[in-house]
């Protein structure tokens, strides 16, 4: 008998067979590598007792001039602040949609409230509103306090001027519309999840007109008439688009029931005749095949934010929308919403539709990527166009000989996907290429250089910069840029990209955990075997400090889903968010909420388990599986059977118990059979474990399944002897 040590290199190898991955681990869950050794990842604990409504996809930490620390969080519905252990809602209002004289109507014993606006509201089911300055018609049995300063989700939209909400209390009588209230519409961010395109014939001209106002034609139409009479024109906006059968028609004016200035066969459709009484649908807020998508309307990508700082001022841009600021020096900052015009920091002259923004680190330009060629005209949004402000003035964009404002259009790709600040450059990714953007001064201001092709970014948040090196995920693999674009070898590449849902690339998020030299990408699996499969449910991590001596790098896979991540900086530990599409968020409080899910906000590297927002503890289960060891070494490999009589555990920092399973095989293709007495429960006092295992090959699996357990594993030592050829 002899003791044999099996040294296993760090990282997971899923590119080879279980035998071919010699001296490697082949699978893991919730494990990382440190000093070449595998260990269970650290725990995490909820930062607040509230859960957040919707999906968080952006975080930004910053500090004000008095030393206060903040973290901004952008969701698909809201812009929030984390400050001194509490959440605060600073979501901007859409001032263009405000209604100042809306009325309320009630139904006896019902919580459904009908709100009638003074003009076309442009609202959709699911929009978020707040009611202010509320007066009620008499006899409802409700009071203004039931509605004042409350936030609601719109439930139905019966017409262009009406919608319904759900009250916190039922009315005691049916009362016609009356009283007066101000309706503040929250700015629309975007969908919860990415939806991969609606092609021709799948939905109505690339959009949907469900819940849109509908009437009928009040005359027979030929294919050329430019004035159209409707049965009820009052439910339509003063200008817009209508859908009659398969024909889209734009109009420039409305006089009672007559639409004037009609363009027949608009947006790629065909002008045809229509019978009297044919249905007419308001399609103003929807777009045709091939037509530019208006900000805040049809958006196949998830709701995303760009968050950055101009000094202490938060600059927040809605993807394909407007740019807002929030100033912590306001008189009452935590009750002041982000806005276009914050004291001394205006963005009213900014583009109104940009894919993303950032502040240049030294020159302090506000840069808009994938933005308008004509500021204020969303139909001119060009996904490859860049516009930057004057230095130190984030509201000045008109180029002149005396300022440094300007524009640039990139060429390689169809859209700008993401941008990052690096040490000497701003890195810009399209869906196909990488560019650098560097300040060079007058007359060109910024110099642009294409440094890579066929290396596009899969999603806005899928890149991270570490000490001047950028790491990112594309649809084709992983890449780095350290002055030159290089493919990043990945020992789990097939496992990742065979399971990756590339149609949800904008949901991919990269996170740096500098405490452990890790870059992690969280992504959505396709097809997902679990509930909530439309959201991130898998992760792959790269350890850049451990990888230099390991072919294929040190990679490992984890199962804990995250939708956003921010590294330890102003706060001592990383912060991250986890989304549950089956739950109901508690902040902000929304009456009538339906289907928005909840996000838990965690601090990472805390303890050994998951502490939830309600104080309950969930076990973080971890495991790692080795390759199939050839028990005979290099001589007579696989010819003879070998007997294993014991193994010697080699754990460091073992808390609680760890479970060790030895599995033996006769042939590589077989499923491993657990050795006699396996699995073994190991604790800090276990010196050796006696077993009986016989085969040609053996593998080891280390796991934990209970709370308060932590482990790091060293060298596998087995006591083996030859045991014949059969």
TIPALUM-495596 format. One record per residue: residue in one letter; y negated, z negated, x of N, C-alpha, C in turn. Coordinates in steps of 0.1 Angstrom, whole numbers, plus 5000, padded with zeros to 4 digits. Last residue first. Example, Ala and Ser with C-alpha at 12.3 -4.5 7.8 and 13.67 -1.06 7.14 Angstrom:
2
s502249295128501149295137500049215129 a505749225132504549225123503349225132 
//
This chain:
726
x507851314908508051334894507351214886 x507651254935507251384931507351404916 x506550914945507451024942506851144937 x504350754951505250714940506150834936 x502250594976502950714971504050664961 x499650364965500850394973501550514967 x496450184964497350294960498550304969 x493850014952495049994960496050084955 x490450124953491750124946492850094957 x487050094947488050064957489350044949 x483950244943485250224937486350204948 x480850084950481950164955483250134947 x478649994926478650044940479850134943 x476449974897477849984903477750044917 x474749744878474649844888475949854896 x473949614845474849644856474349744866 x473649404817472949484827473949494839 x473349274784474149324795473449414804 x472249194760472149104772473049144783 x474649334736473249294741473349204753 x477349564744476749444737475349414743 x478549764759478449784744477749674737 x478849954789478549824782478249854767 x480950104814480150104801479749954798 x482550334834481850204833480950204821 x485450494843484350494834483850354833 x487250694866486750564862485550574853 x490350874871488850864869488450724864 x492951014890492450904882490850914882 x495951214894494451204894494051074886 x498651184892498051254904496551234906 x499850854884499550994881499051064894 x499850544870500650634878500250774874 x498850204871498450334867499250434876 x498449884863499549974866499150114861 x496449624877496749724868498049804871 x494249354884495549414885495849514874 x491249324899491849354886493149414889 x489149074915490049194915490649204901 x487048904909487248944922488149074923 x484548814886485848894887485948944902 x482148694881483148614889484448694891 x480548864866480148844879481148764888 x483149054848481948974849481648944863 x484849304829484449254842483149164841 x487549394812486249334810485949264823 x489149704812489049574818487649524815 x491049904787489849874796489849724800 x494049854807492749904806492349914791 x496749784807495749674806494349724805 x497550094823498049974816496949864817 x495050354819496050274826496450154819 x494650604795494150474801495350404807 x494850944804495450834797495050704803 x492751234800493151114808493751004799 x494051534790493151424787493651304794 x494751794815495051694805493951604802 x493851964835493552004821493951904811 x494851854859493351854856493051884841 x497751654853497151784856495651774852 x498251384850499151454858498551584863 x495851114851496251244847497351294856 x494350804840495150884849495551014842 x491450594839492250694832493050784842 x490150284837490850374846491650464837 x487150134826488350204822488850294833 x485349844823485749944832487150004827 x482449694810483749744807484149854816 x480749394818480849544819482249584816 x478849114806480049184809479849334810 x476048944820477048964809478249034814 x474849134847474549034837475449054825 x474949224880475749224867475349104859 x473849294904472949264893473649274880 x476549504913475349434917474449404905 x480049534917478849534909477749464916 x482849634923481749624932480449644924 x486349534918485049574913483949554924 x489249684930488249574933486849614928 x492349734914491149784919490149664921 x495949794917494749704914493549784919 x497849984918498249854914497049764911 x498650314913497550224915497850084910 x500750564927500650444919499450354923 x501050904925500550794932500450674923 x503051204929502451104921502050984930 x502451494949503151374945502351284936 x500651714949502051734949502851614944 x497951674950498451704937499951724937 x497851764984497051734972497751774959 x498751715010499651724999499051714985 x495851555020497251595024498151595012 x493451445011493551585016494951635019 x494351224985493351274995493551414999 x495951144965496551174977495651214988 x494351124942494851004948495451024961 x491551274934492851314939493351194947 x489551174907489951154921491351204923 x487651344885489051304887489351294902 x484351184883485251304884486651254885 x483250914860483450984873484251114872 x480850824837482150874839482250944852 x479050564822479050674832480550704835 x476950424796478250454802478050564813 x475450194773475350284785476750304790 x473550084745474850114751474750214762 x471449854737471349984744472749994751 x471449694706472049714719471749844724 x468549564691469549664690470149684705 x467149294674467549354686468649454685 x464149234653465649254655465949324669 x461449254650461949154659463449154661 x460449474638460649354629461349244637 x460449664658459149614653459249494644 x463049574681462449654671461149594666 x464149594714463549504704462649584694 x466849694731465749744722465349634713 x467549544763467949594750466649644743 x466849404786468049484786468349564773 x463349384796464649334793465749434794 x461549664797461449534793462849484789 x460949934801461349854812461149704810 x458350014777459650034784459749944796 x457149954745456849934759458249934766 x456850174716457650084725456950064739 x456550224683455750224695456350124705 x458150424660458050294666457450314680 x457250614632457250604646457250464651 x458550754602457950644609458150654624 x458050984574458850914584458050804591 x457051124552456351134565457051064576 x457951124526458551204535457851214549 x455151024510456451074507456851164519 x452750794497453350854509454750904505 x451250664478451850794474452550864486 x448950534501449550524488450050664484 x449350424533449050544525449750534512 x448250244560448750234547448350354538 x448850414592447950354582448750344568 x451650194590450250214594449950364597 x454250204582453350104576451950114580 x456550474574455650404583454750304575 x459850484566458550484560457550404569 x462650684578461950564575460550584569 x463850914585464350854573463550734569 x462950994609462451074598462951024585 x461650824634462750814625462350884612 x460750854668460450884655461750874646 x459250664694460450714688460250734673 x457150664723457350654708458650724704 x456050454750456750564745456850544730 x454650334781454650334767455250464761 x455550164812455350284804455350254789 x453549884823454849944820454650074812 x450949784827451949774838453249844836 x448250014819449249904815450349904825 x447150204833446250094829447149974824 x450050274840448850304847447850194844 x453250404834452450284837451250324845 x453050704814453550624825452650504826 x453850784781452850774790453250674801 x455351004757455550914768454250904776 x456851104726455751104735455950994746 x459251104714458351214711457151214719 x462651044723461251004724460451134721 x466050914719464951014716463550964718 x468550844742467450784734466350884732 x470450954758470550984744469350924736 x470551124790470451014781470351044767 x471751244821471351264807471351134800 x470551324854471351244845470851264831 x470351444888470051454874470951364866 x469551514918470051394911469551404897 x470451844931469551734927470251624920 x472052044941471852044927470951934922 x473151824967473051964961472951964946 x471151574979472151604970472151744965 x468951494994470251515001471351544992 x466851474976466651564988468051584995 x466851304953467451444953467551514966 x465551074949466951064953467551204956 x463051134940463151054953464551054958 x463351264916462851344927462951264941 x465551274892465051174902464651244914 x465351384860465451424874464851324882 x467051374828466051314838466451364852 x467051464794467551494808466551444818 x467951384761467051374772467751404785 x467751434725468451434738467451424749 x466251454702467451364702468251364714 x463351554685463951524698465051424697 x464251684652463351614661464151584674 x466051774635464851864637463951804647 x468051584631468251684641467051784643 x468351374614467151384621467151484632 x471851324620470651314611469451314619 x473651524644473151404638472051424628 x474151754658475251694650474851564643 x472052044658472151894659473351834651 x472952334675472652264662472852114664 x470452184694470752284684472152334686 x468151914701469451984702469752074691 x465051884716465851884703467051974705 x464151664743464251784736465051774724 x462551514770463151494758463051624750 x462751494805462351584794463251544781 x461551284831462451304820461851404810 x461451204864460751294854461851314843 x461250904883461950984873461051074866 x460850684900460750824906461450924896 x460650444888461950474893462050624897 x457950414883458650294888459950334893 x457150654871456950634886457650514892 x458150844849458350694851458350674866 x456751094830456951044844457150894843 x457951324807457451194810457751154824 x457651594784457951554798457251424800 x458951714754457951634760458451584774 x459251964729459751914742458551834748 x458152084708458451944706458951884719 x457952354714456652274713456952124711 x460552444710460052424723458752334724 x462252504690461452384689460952344702 x463752714696462852734685461952614683 x465652624714464452694719463452714709 x467452364715466952444704465652504709 x470052324740468552324737468252414725 x472652354748472352264736470952274731 x472552504770473452544759473252464746 x470752364786470252484779471252544769 x472252124793470952124787470652244779 x474652224804474752134793473352124786 x473652384824474352454813474452354801 x472452194842471652294835472352354823 x473051984857473451964843472852084835 x472052024882473452004881473951984867 x469552244891469952144881471452144879 x466852344912468352344909468652224900 x464052494902464552364905466052354902 x462452774916463452724907463952584911 x459052754925460452754929461252714917 x455852864935456752844924458152854928 x453952684959454852804956455652774944 x452652454957452052564964452652694962 x454752354942454152274953453352354962 x456252354912455152424919454552324929 x459452404898458452324904457452414910 x461552434868460752494879459852384885 x464552494849463552404854462852464867 x465152754824465552664835464352574838 x464252914803465252974812465752874823 x462252814790463352844782464552894790 x461152554812460952674805462152704796 x459752254824460852314817460452444810 x458352144855458252184841459652254837 x456251974878457651994873457552044859 x454151994905454252014891455752044888 x452751784930453851874926454051874911 x450751594933450451734937451551834934 x452051364923451651374937451451514942 x453251524897453551404905453151434919 x452851644864452451654878452651524885 x454751814839454251684845453851714859 x455451984808455151984823454551854827 x455652004781456852004788456652014803 x453652014761453851884768455151884777 x453752284751452552224757452752104765 x456852444761456052374752454852304759 x457952604781458552604768457652544758 x456152814804456352684799456952684784 x457553084825456653024814457052884809 x458353234845458553094847457653024836 x457753504850459153464845459453324846 x455653434878456053504866457453474862 x452953274896454353284893454553364880 x450353274902451153234912452653244909 x447253424896448653414891449553384903 x444253264897445253334905446553314898 x440753234893442053234887443053324895 x437853044900438753144904440153124898 x434852964883436252934885437053054890 x432253084893432452944888433852904890 x431153314902432353324894432753194888 x428953314920428753354906429953344897 x429152944919428553074915428853184925 x432452784924430952794924430452934920 x435152744922434652814934433152824935 x437752564909436352574910435852634923 x440652724898440052644909438552674909 x443752764884442252774881441552674890 x446752944886445952834890444452864887 x449453024863448153054869447552924875 x452553144854451853034859450553084866 x454153304825453553294839452953164841 x455053314799455753384809455353354823 x453453174782454853174778455653254788 x451353034807451553104795452953094791 x449852744822451052824819450852904806 x447752644847447752704834449052784832 x446452384866447552474864447652514850 x443652344885444152324872445252424870 x443852214919443752314909444052264895 x444352004935443352094939443052204929 x446051834921445251774931444051874934 x445951924886446651894898445651854908 x446151904851445251884863446151854875 x447652164831447652034837446652024849 x448452334801447652324812447652174818 x450252574780449952434785449052444797 x450352834768451152724763450652584767 x448753124759448653004768449352894761 x450653414750449853294747449853194758 x451953624762451353644749450453524744 x451553744797452153654786451453694773 x449153794818450653794818451153694808 x446353764816446953884812448553874810 x443453574806444653594814445453714808 x439953584806441153614799442253634808 x437153354807438153434814439353464805 x433753234808435053274801435953344810 x431252964811431853104813433153124805 x428752764827429552804816430152944817 x426952684846428252714850429252734839 x423452804847424552704844425852754848 x421652994853421252864856422352754853 x422353234842422253224857421953084862 x424753144816423453194821423453184836 x426853124787426653144802425253194805 x426952874764426353004766426153024781 x427952624759428952724762428352864765 x427752274756426952394760427952504766 x428952034753428452104741427652234744 x429451904776430651944768430252014755 x428151894805427651914792428751984783 x429151894831428551774826427851784812 x428952244833429352124840428452004834 x429352424802428552384813429052254820 x432752494793431452454790430652454803 x434952784791434552654796433152624795 x437652954776436252934776435952794782 x440153204777439753074782438153064781 x442753364759441353364763440953214766 x445153404747445153424762443653404767 x444853394720445753304726445753304741 x441853414704442753494713443553394721 x440153414674440953334684441953424691 x438653534656438553584669439353504679 x438853384633439553504633439553574647 x437053174636438453154639439253274640 x434053154649434753254641436253244644 x432952974667432752954653433453054644 x432453204693432453064689432153054674 x434453464699433153434693433253294687 x436853424710435953504718434553494712 x438453104709437753214702436953294712 x441453034729440353004721439653124715 x443252944750443653014738442652994727 x441452654760442552754763443052814750 x438552514771439252554759440252664763 x437252254790437852384791438752404778 x434452104800435352104789435952244788 x433852004834433752114824434752074813 x433851834857433551784843433151894834 x434451864883433251934878432851894864 x436751714886435651684895434351744889 x438651784865438551654870437351624879 x437851934833438151954847437851824855 x439451834804438251814812438651844826 x441152054781441151944790439751944797 x442852184751441652164759441952054770 x444452444731444452314738443152304747 x443852644713445252594714445252454721 x441152634691441652644705443052584705 x438552684671439952714671440452734686 x435852654674436452584663437952604662 x434052574704434952664696435552584685 x431152364701432352394706433052504698 x428852264690428752394695430052444701 x429551994683429252094672429152234677 x429951794700430851904701430652004690 x428051544717428151634706429151744710 x427151254725428251334729428651424717 x425251084715425051134729426251224734 x427350984690426150954697426150994712 x429251264680429251124684427951094692 x429951504661428751454666428751304668 x432551534652431951634660430751594667 x434451224656433651314649433151424658 x436450934649436151044658435351154650 x435050664631435950774633435450874643 x434750324636434050444637435050554640 x435850084640435750124626434950254625 x435650044667436950044661437050074646 x432850044672433750154676435050154669 x430049984662431349924657432450024660 x428350124680428049984675429249914670 x429950294707429350284694429150144689 x431350304730430050234731429350234717 x433550464727433750314726432450234727 x433450754708432650674719432950524717 x435151044705435150904700434550824711 x435051384694434851284704434851144697 x436851694688436151574683435951474695 x437352024681437251924691436351814687 x439552204658438252164664438452054674 x442552404663441452344655440252304663 x444752454677444252564668443252514659 x445352114679445852244683445452344672 x442451914681443551954672444052094676 x441251724707441251854701442551874693 x439151474718440451504711440251634704 x437951264742437751404737439151444731 x436450954745437651024742437351164736 x434350844771434450904758435750984756 x433950754796434650664787434950724773 x434251074810433850934812434650844804 x435951224788434651254795433951124798 x439451254786438251174787437151234794 x441851384762441251364776440051284775 x444351534744443551414746443151404760 x445251764720444951754734443951634735 x447951744696446651704700446451734715 x449851914670449651864684448151834686 x452151974646450851924648450751854662 x454352254656454052114651452652074653 x453852594645454052494655453752354650 x453052744624454552734626454852634637 x450752724601450952684615452452664616 x448252804579449552834582449852804597 x445652604585446252664574447752684577 x444252514607444452424597445152474585 x442752824615443052684619443252594607 x444453124604443253034604443652894607 x446153364622446253244614445053154615 x445753714620445453584627445553474618 x448453904607447153864606446953734614 x451153964606450354024617448953984617 x451353914572452153954584451154014594 x448653714561449553824560450353834573 x448153364551447953484559449053584558 x446353144529447553194535447253334542 x444253064513444652984525445853024532 x444153254493443053244502443453174515 x445753324472446353324485445353314496 x446353254439445353234450446053224463 x447853504420448053384427446953374438 x448553644389447653644400447653514407 x450853824368450453704375449553734387 x449754064344450554034356449953914363 x448154134322449054014321449853984333 x448454484326447654374320448654254318 x450054594356449954594342449054474338 x448754774385449354654379449054644364 x449255004412448754974399449454844394 x448654924447449454984436448754944423 x448254914481447554914469448354984458 x450254724504449954854498449354844484 x449354524533450054554520449654684515 x447754464554448954534557449754564544 x445454334544446354264553447754324554 x445154484511444654414523445754364531 x445054654488446054674498445654604512 x441454664483442854674478443854704490 x438954444482439554544492441054544488 x436254384459437754374463438154484473 x433854304449433954344463435354344468 x434754044426433954164430434154184445 x436353914398436353924412435754054417 x435353754369435453874376435353864391 x434853524355436253564355436453704363 x432153424372432953374361434453424363 x432253624398431253604387432053564375 x432653624432433253594419432153554409 x433153814462432353744452433153724440 x434953944479433753884485432953804475 x438553954483437353974475436153894481 x441654114490440554024494439354064485 x444954124480443654174477442554074481 x448254214484447254124487445854194486 x451054294464449754344470448854224472 x453354234450453454244465452154284472 x451754054425453054114429453154114444 x448853974439449354034427450654114430 x447053734455448253804455448653844441 x443753714469444653694458445953774461 x441253554489442353654488443253614476 x437653514487438953484493439953594491 x435053334472435553454479436853414485 x434953114455433953224453434253344462 x438353034444437153014452436153134450 x439552994410439553054423438253034430 x439252904384440152824393440152884407 x437753084370437052964375437952884384 x439053294359438653314373438053184379 x441453364338440653244342440253254356 x442053634336442053554324441253424327 x439953854355441053764354440953684341 x439154184366438954074356440153994354 x437954314396439154274388438854164379 x436654584412436354474404437454434395 x437854804424437254704433436654584425 x440655014419439554934413439154824422 x442855154428441655164435440455084430 x445255164413445355124427444055134435 x444455014381444955124389444955084404 x445254754358444654794371445254924376 x444554624326445454704335444654754347 x443354284324443254434322444354504330 x443454034334443054044320442754194317 x446053884353445153994352444754014337 x446353524353446853654350445753754351 x446753254377446253304364446953444362 x447152974398447653094393447053124379 x446752794429446252824415446752964411 x449752684446448452754445448052784431 x452252584448451152484444449852554444 x453152834471453552724462452452624460 x452753034488451753014478452152914468 x453153084523453653034510452553004501 x453453344547452953214543453753164530 x454353594553454253504564453753364560 x454453714527453553764537453253654548 x456253474514455253564510454253594521 x459253484535458253414526457153514523 x460853704543461453564542460553484533 x459453934545460453924535461053794533 x458853904579458653994568459753974558 x459553564590459353704592459053774578 x458353284601458753344588458553494589 x459053074629458553194623459153224609 x460452794632460552914639460253034630 x458652504631459452594623459352734630 x458352184644458152324646459152404638 x457151914623458151974632457852124633 x455051834608455751734615456651804626 x452152054609453452014604454051904613 x448651934614449752034614451051974610 x446051824608446551844622447651944622 x443151824589444551864590444951894604 x441051544585441251674592442751704593 x440951404553441251384567441551524573 x438351414530439551474534439751454549 x436951194508436951234522438351284525 x435351184478436651214484436451264498 x433550964458433551054470434951064476 x433350954423433850904435433651014446 x432650854389432250934401432850874413 x433450884354433050814366432650904377 x436151094342434851034342434550954354 x438651244323437951234335436551184334 x440051024297439651154303438751134315 x442650794297441150814297440850944304 x445050594284444750734287443250764286 x445550264297445150354287444950494293 x446150124319446550064306446150154294 x447650244350446550234340447050174327 x449250064376449350154365448050134356 x448250054411448549984398448550084387 x447850224432448550104434448950024422 x448250564422447450444423448350324426 x448650884436449350764431448550634433 x446951184427447351084436448050974429 x446351534421446751404416447151314428 x443651764416444851724423445151584418 x441552044408442151924405443351894414 x440652304414439652194413440252054410 x442652474413441752484425440752374425 x445452274400444452384400443552374412 x447352084405447452164393446552284393 x448951964430447652034429447752134417 x450251644438450351774432448951834432 x449651434458451051464453451251594446 x448051344487447951424475449351464470 x447951014498448551144500448451214486 x445150794505446150854496446750984502 x443550494512444050624517445250664509 x440650324500442150334501442450484505 x438050264495438450264509439950274510 x438750184461437750194472438350174486 x440750144442440650274449439750274461 x440749904431442049964432441950094440 x438049854429438749794441440149844442 x437349954405437050034416437749984429 x440149884383438849864388438649944400 x441749964351441749954366440349924370 x441650004325442349884329442449874344 x440150214315441350244322442250124325 x437650164302438850154294440150184302 x435250394317435650274310436950284303 x435650564348435350564334435850434327 x434550414379435550454370435050474356 x433350484411433050424398434050494388 x433450454446434150474434433550404422 x432850504474431850494464432450524450 x435850684484434750594486433750604475 x439150754494438250744483437150644486 x440750984515440250854513439150854502 x443751184520442351164516442051014516 x445951424533445551284533444051274529 x448251664518446951634524446651484523 x450451694501450651634514449351604522 x449351994486450251884486450551834500 x445952084495447352114494448151984492 x442652184486443652084490445052144488 x440352324479441152374490442252284495 x438552264459438752164469439552214481 x435852404441437152424447437452334459 x433952114429434052254433435452274438 x434151854421433051934416433052084419 x437551774411436451794421435351874415 x439351534395438751664393437551674402 x442451364397441051374403440551524401 x444651174380444151304381442651304386 x447050954390445650964387445251114390 x449850774381449350904385447950914380 x450950544370450150524383449550664388 x450850474335451150564346450350524358 x450050364312451250304318451750394329 x448050644302448550504299449950474305 x446450804328447450814317447950674315 x443050894338444250814338445150844327 x440751054361441351044347442650974348 x437751074379439151034378439551024363 x435651314397435951224386437451194386 x433451364425434651384418434851284407 x431151404441431051374427432251404419 x431651484467430751374465430651334450 x434051594489433651604475432851474471 x434451774520434051654512433651684498 x435051984536435851964523435451844515 x433651964559433452084551434152074537 x434451734572433251724564433051854556 x437251594576436851734575435651734566 x437251294597437151364584436851514586 x439451194624438251254619438351304605 x440950874628441151014624439851074619 x441250624637439950684640440050834637 x442750324631442650454626441350514629 x444450104654443150134646443150284643 x446749844662446449984659445150004651 x446749594687446549634674446349784673 x446749504714447949474706447849524691 x444249604724444549464723445649424713 x444649904708443749824715444049674713 x445350234702446050104705445050024713 x444250454677443950374689444850254690 x444950774663444950634663444550574677 x444751034642444351004655444150854655 x447351184620446251094624445951094639 x449451364616448451334605447251264609 x450951394638450851514629449851484618 x449051194661450251224653450051354646 x448051064692447851174682449151204675 x446550774704447850834700447550944689 x444950624732444850704720446250774717 x444650304744445550424744445350494731 x442350114764442750184751443850284754 x440749834777441749934778442149984764 x437449744788438449744778439449864779 x435449754808436749714812437849714801 x433049854801433149714801434549664805 x433350124799432550074810432549924811 x436950174791435450194789434650124800 x439750374799439050244800437550264797 x442850514786441550514792440850384792 x445750714780445150584783443750604789 x447150904755446150904766445550764768 x449651094739449150964743448150984754 x451251274714450351274725449851134727 x452851274692453151374702452151374713 x454351084666453351084677453751184688 x454751154632455251184646454151174656 x454350914605454451044611454951044626 x452850594608453150704599453250834607 x454250344629453250444627453750554617 x454950004620455350134625454350234621 x453649684632453649804623454349924629 x453849514653454749494642454749604632 x453949664686453249624674454249604663 x455649734706454349674710453649624698 x459149674710458049724702456749654705 x460649724742460349634731459149694723 x463549814761462149844756461949754744 x465349804793465249794778463749834774 x466550034819465849914814465649924799 x469850174823468450184822467850054817 x472550074845471950084831470450084832 x473050264874472850144868472350174853 x474550414904474250414890473950274884 x472950454936473850384928473550394913 x470950544953472150614953473250564943 x468750384947469450364960470750434960 x469450454913468550384923469350354936 x469850634884470250614898469150554906 x470550544850469750604860470350574873 x471850584816472050544830471050614839 x472350684790471450564793471750504806 x475350824798474450794787473650674791 x477051084816476450954815475650944802 x479451254837478751234824478151094824 x480351284863480351404855479751384841 x479751204897479851154884479651284875 x481551334925480351324917480751254904 x483551404942482651304947481451294938 x483851724928484351634938483251534942 x484151884904482951804907483351694917 x486751964899485952044909484651974913 x487651804879488251784893487351854903 x486151884858486251734861486851714874 x484152164870485252104862485351954866 x480552184872481852204876482852144866 x478152114859478352254862479852284866 x477551854857478251914846478452064848 x477151584876477451724878478251774866 x474651344881475651394872475851544875 x473951104908473651214899474851264891 x475151024941474351004929474151124921 x478651044951477251074953476451054940 x480950794957480550884947479050914949 x483650704976482250714976481850824966 x486350514973485950634968484350634967 x488550354995487250354989486850494985 x491750214993490950344995489650324988 x494250015007492950024999492250145003 x497750065004496550075011495350075002 x501250005008500050005000498850005009 
//
